[in-house]
């Protein structure tokens, strides 16, 4: 099994459940509030680790109560936190998640996530080997993302970019990325095309392939996901379950993919597994605590071939 290194964010999530989303100037009453551990980097690391991946997280928290809670939770999930730094001068990142009718709106205060340094990344990847996996998102400072991808490529690691929250990226980044995993909105921001059809997905892949990537997965919400490379197009239907909260579903998909790839599975052959993992996540509230382990997947989808 190859190791998985995640460069990314750690946030404390403040969750608000309500019947409707408030309009401009409107005050509404919520039905429930709760906090839990989150951040795209931490979520993806936890999703991979809970399935059995050898997962390492590179990131920052503040020297405050929230930072201590996040590290404790990661350790409970067997994530290696040796390179999660606790910074004195900055506050731990926070996310404010409003959930209504199985949909959500998220506002993030990145806090300490913005202060990952090149030295921090070098130390975090010091033990990485050829064919280990490197995953990053965009909830940290962009210099860290670029540097992390560059360092991972130099070590001949498999590099995965989840361009979230999506922004236009410098063209030079794409040659450092082996696999991009994006949802519909992220794909549109990167290419100007919203994927409403297979043909749209092909056009998105062609644009990104010309910039340097070799493989693309677009997650399509209730429509499932689609994988594209130079020779293959494969669609995966979404597993039908009762949706409670979609928070963390995309991160679960990425963590599940990383776990399967760390075992040497082919990317085009693991999408059903990722779909199953994501489906179980949306059946519960929250992010990390709702992510499944292998036993959860085997029990719920008993009889299905993974």
C-alpha positions as CSV (number, residue, x, y, z in Angstrom):
1,X,0.0,0.0,0.0
2,X,1.3,3.5,-0.9
3,X,1.0,6.3,1.5
4,X,-1.3,9.2,1.1
5,X,-0.2,12.8,1.8
6,X,-2.9,15.5,2.0
7,X,-1.9,19.2,2.0
8,X,-5.0,21.1,3.1
9,X,-7.2,22.9,5.5
10,X,-8.4,22.2,9.0
11,X,-11.6,24.0,10.1
12,X,-14.0,23.9,13.0
13,X,-17.5,23.7,11.4
14,X,-20.4,25.6,12.9
15,X,-23.5,24.0,11.5
16,X,-27.0,25.5,11.4
17,X,-30.1,23.6,10.3
18,X,-33.0,25.5,9.1
19,X,-36.2,25.0,7.0
20,X,-35.3,27.7,4.5
21,X,-32.3,29.8,3.6
22,X,-32.6,33.4,4.7
23,X,-33.1,36.1,2.1
24,X,-31.4,39.4,2.0
25,X,-32.3,41.3,5.2
26,X,-34.3,38.4,6.6
27,X,-34.0,36.8,10.0
28,X,-35.2,33.2,10.4
29,X,-35.2,30.7,13.3
30,X,-33.1,27.6,13.0
31,X,-34.0,24.1,14.2
32,X,-30.6,23.0,15.4
33,X,-27.0,24.1,15.8
34,X,-23.9,22.0,16.4
35,X,-20.1,22.0,15.8
36,X,-17.8,19.4,14.3
37,X,-14.4,19.0,12.8
38,X,-14.0,19.9,9.2
39,X,-11.9,21.5,6.5
40,X,-11.4,20.0,3.0
41,X,-7.9,18.8,3.8
42,X,-8.8,17.2,7.1
43,X,-12.0,15.7,5.7
44,X,-10.3,14.0,2.8
45,X,-7.5,12.7,5.1
46,X,-10.1,11.3,7.5
47,X,-12.2,9.7,4.7
48,X,-9.1,7.9,3.4
49,X,-7.9,6.9,6.9
50,X,-11.2,5.5,8.0
51,X,-11.2,3.2,5.0
52,X,-7.7,2.0,5.9
53,X,-5.4,4.3,4.0
54,X,-2.0,5.3,5.5
55,X,-2.8,8.9,5.6
56,X,-0.6,12.0,6.5
57,X,-2.0,15.5,6.8
58,X,0.1,18.7,6.2
59,X,-1.6,21.8,7.6
60,X,-2.0,24.4,10.3
61,X,-4.2,25.2,13.2
62,X,-4.2,28.0,15.7
63,X,-3.0,27.6,19.3
64,X,-6.5,27.7,20.6
65,X,-9.2,25.4,21.8
66,X,-10.4,24.6,18.3
67,X,-7.0,23.6,17.1
68,X,-6.5,21.1,19.9
69,X,-10.0,19.6,19.2
70,X,-9.2,19.2,15.5
71,X,-5.9,17.4,16.2
72,X,-7.4,15.2,18.8
73,X,-10.2,14.2,16.3
74,X,-7.6,13.4,13.6
75,X,-5.7,11.2,15.9
76,X,-8.9,9.3,16.8
77,X,-9.2,8.6,13.1
78,X,-5.6,7.4,12.8
79,X,-4.4,10.3,10.7
80,X,-0.7,11.1,11.1
81,X,-0.7,14.7,12.4
82,X,3.1,15.0,12.8
83,X,3.0,17.9,10.3
84,X,-0.1,19.7,11.5
85,X,1.5,22.8,13.0
86,X,-0.1,24.8,15.8
87,X,0.6,28.5,15.1
88,X,0.8,31.0,18.0
89,X,-0.2,34.1,16.0
90,X,-3.2,32.9,14.1
91,X,-6.7,31.5,14.9
92,X,-7.9,28.1,13.7
93,X,-9.9,28.1,10.5
94,X,-13.7,28.2,10.8
95,X,-16.5,27.2,8.4
96,X,-20.2,28.3,8.9
97,X,-22.4,25.7,7.3
98,X,-26.1,26.4,6.8
99,X,-28.2,23.3,5.9
100,X,-31.7,23.3,4.5
101,X,-33.7,20.6,2.7
102,X,-30.6,18.4,2.1
103,X,-28.7,21.4,0.6
104,X,-26.0,23.6,2.1
105,X,-24.3,27.0,1.9
106,X,-20.8,27.4,3.4
107,X,-18.8,30.5,4.4
108,X,-15.1,29.9,5.4
109,X,-12.7,31.9,7.5
110,X,-9.4,30.3,6.5
111,X,-7.4,31.7,9.5
112,X,-4.3,29.6,10.1
113,X,-4.8,27.7,6.9
114,X,-3.3,30.6,5.0
115,X,0.1,30.3,6.6
116,X,1.5,27.0,5.4
117,X,5.2,27.5,4.4
118,X,7.5,25.9,1.9
119,X,9.6,24.5,4.7
120,X,6.5,23.0,6.3
121,X,5.7,21.2,3.0
122,X,9.3,20.0,2.5
123,X,9.3,18.5,6.0
124,X,5.9,17.0,5.5
125,X,7.0,15.2,2.3
126,X,10.4,14.2,3.6
127,X,9.5,10.5,3.8
128,X,7.3,10.4,0.7
129,X,8.3,7.8,-2.0
130,X,7.7,7.4,-5.7
131,X,4.0,6.4,-6.4
132,X,2.8,7.7,-3.1
133,X,-0.2,10.0,-3.5
134,X,-0.4,13.8,-3.0
135,X,-3.7,15.5,-2.6
136,X,-4.4,19.3,-2.3
137,X,-7.3,21.7,-2.5
138,X,-7.6,25.5,-2.5
139,X,-8.5,26.2,1.1
140,X,-4.9,27.2,1.9
141,X,-2.6,29.8,0.4
142,X,-2.1,29.3,-3.3
143,X,1.7,29.5,-3.0
144,X,1.5,26.4,-0.8
145,X,-0.6,24.6,-3.3
146,X,1.8,25.3,-6.2
147,X,4.9,24.4,-4.1
148,X,3.3,21.3,-2.8
149,X,2.5,20.0,-6.3
150,X,6.0,20.9,-7.5
151,X,7.6,19.0,-4.6
152,X,5.3,16.0,-5.1
153,X,6.1,15.9,-8.8
154,X,9.8,16.0,-8.1
155,X,9.3,13.0,-5.8
156,X,7.4,11.2,-8.6
157,X,4.2,11.0,-6.6
158,X,0.7,10.8,-8.1
159,X,-0.8,14.3,-7.8
160,X,-4.5,15.0,-7.3
161,X,-6.0,18.5,-7.3
162,X,-9.5,19.2,-6.0
163,X,-10.0,22.8,-7.2
164,X,-12.2,23.9,-4.3
165,X,-13.2,26.6,-3.6
166,X,-12.8,27.1,-7.3
167,X,-10.9,30.0,-8.8
168,X,-9.1,30.7,-12.1
169,X,-5.7,29.1,-11.8
170,X,-2.4,30.0,-13.4
171,X,-1.8,27.8,-16.5
172,X,1.5,26.5,-15.0
173,X,-0.2,24.5,-12.3
174,X,-1.8,22.0,-14.7
175,X,1.4,20.4,-15.8
176,X,2.0,19.4,-12.1
177,X,-1.4,17.7,-11.8
178,X,-2.1,14.1,-12.8
179,X,-5.8,14.0,-11.8
180,X,-8.3,16.8,-11.3
181,X,-11.5,16.0,-9.3
182,X,-14.1,18.8,-9.7
183,X,-17.8,19.3,-9.3
184,X,-20.0,21.0,-11.9
185,X,-19.4,24.5,-10.7
186,X,-15.7,24.0,-10.3
187,X,-15.4,22.6,-13.8
188,X,-17.3,25.6,-15.1
189,X,-15.0,28.1,-13.3
190,X,-11.9,26.3,-14.7
191,X,-13.1,26.1,-18.3
192,X,-16.2,28.2,-18.8
193,X,-18.3,25.1,-19.5
194,X,-21.0,23.8,-17.2
195,X,-21.3,20.0,-17.7
196,X,-24.9,19.4,-18.7
197,X,-24.1,16.5,-21.0
198,X,-21.4,13.9,-21.8
199,X,-20.3,16.1,-24.7
200,X,-19.8,19.0,-22.3
201,X,-17.7,16.8,-20.1
202,X,-15.6,15.8,-23.1
203,X,-15.0,19.5,-24.0
204,X,-14.0,20.2,-20.4
205,X,-11.5,17.4,-20.5
206,X,-10.1,18.5,-23.8
207,X,-9.5,22.0,-22.4
208,X,-7.7,20.8,-19.3
209,X,-5.8,18.1,-21.1
210,X,-4.3,20.7,-23.4
211,X,-3.1,22.5,-20.3
212,X,-1.4,19.4,-18.9
213,X,-3.6,17.0,-17.0
214,X,-4.1,13.4,-18.0
215,X,-7.2,12.3,-16.0
216,X,-10.4,14.1,-14.9
217,X,-13.3,13.2,-12.7
218,X,-16.3,15.4,-12.6
219,X,-18.8,14.7,-9.8
220,X,-22.3,15.4,-10.9
221,X,-24.3,15.4,-7.7
222,X,-27.5,13.2,-8.0
223,X,-26.3,12.3,-11.5
224,X,-23.2,10.5,-10.2
225,X,-19.8,11.1,-11.7
226,X,-17.8,10.7,-14.9
227,X,-14.2,9.8,-15.5
228,X,-12.3,10.9,-18.6
229,X,-8.8,10.3,-20.0
230,X,-7.3,10.3,-23.5
231,X,-8.8,6.9,-24.2
232,X,-11.7,6.3,-21.8
233,X,-15.0,7.8,-20.7
234,X,-16.8,6.1,-17.9
235,X,-19.9,7.1,-16.1
236,X,-21.0,6.1,-12.6
237,X,-24.5,6.4,-11.3
238,X,-25.2,7.8,-7.9
239,X,-26.2,5.3,-5.2
240,X,-29.8,6.0,-4.2
241,X,-30.1,6.7,-0.4
242,X,-32.1,8.9,1.9
243,X,-30.2,12.2,2.0
244,X,-29.9,14.0,5.3
245,X,-26.8,16.3,4.9
246,X,-24.6,16.6,1.8
247,X,-21.7,18.1,3.8
248,X,-18.5,16.1,3.2
249,X,-19.8,14.0,0.4
250,X,-17.3,15.3,-2.1
251,X,-14.4,15.0,0.3
252,X,-15.5,11.4,1.0
253,X,-15.4,10.6,-2.7
254,X,-11.8,12.0,-2.9
255,X,-10.6,10.2,0.2
256,X,-12.2,6.9,-1.1
257,X,-10.5,7.4,-4.4
258,X,-7.1,8.0,-2.8
259,X,-7.6,4.8,-0.7
260,X,-8.3,2.7,-3.7
261,X,-5.4,4.2,-5.7
262,X,-3.1,3.5,-2.8
263,X,-3.9,-0.1,-3.2
264,X,-2.9,0.0,-6.8
265,X,-6.5,-0.1,-8.2
266,X,-7.1,1.5,-11.6
267,X,-8.8,4.9,-11.4
268,X,-11.5,4.0,-13.9
269,X,-12.4,0.9,-11.9
270,X,-13.0,2.4,-8.4
271,X,-15.8,4.9,-9.1
272,X,-18.5,2.6,-7.8
273,X,-16.6,2.3,-4.5
274,X,-16.3,6.1,-4.2
275,X,-20.0,6.4,-5.0
276,X,-20.9,4.0,-2.2
277,X,-18.7,5.8,0.3
278,X,-20.2,9.2,-0.6
279,X,-23.7,7.8,-0.4
280,X,-23.3,6.7,3.2
281,X,-21.9,10.1,4.1
282,X,-25.0,12.0,3.1
283,X,-27.2,9.8,5.2
284,X,-25.9,11.4,8.4
285,X,-25.3,14.9,9.7
286,X,-21.8,16.5,9.7
287,X,-18.7,15.6,7.8
288,X,-16.0,13.5,9.4
289,X,-18.3,11.6,11.8
290,X,-20.6,10.7,8.9
291,X,-17.8,9.2,6.8
292,X,-17.9,5.4,6.5
293,X,-15.3,2.7,7.1
294,X,-15.0,-0.5,5.1
295,X,-17.3,-2.4,7.3
296,X,-20.0,0.3,6.9
297,X,-19.8,0.0,3.1
298,X,-19.7,-3.8,3.1
299,X,-22.7,-4.1,5.5
300,X,-24.9,-1.5,3.8
301,X,-24.2,-2.7,0.2
302,X,-24.1,-6.4,1.2
303,X,-24.1,-8.5,-1.9
304,X,-22.8,-5.8,-4.1
305,X,-19.4,-6.2,-5.7
306,X,-17.1,-3.3,-4.7
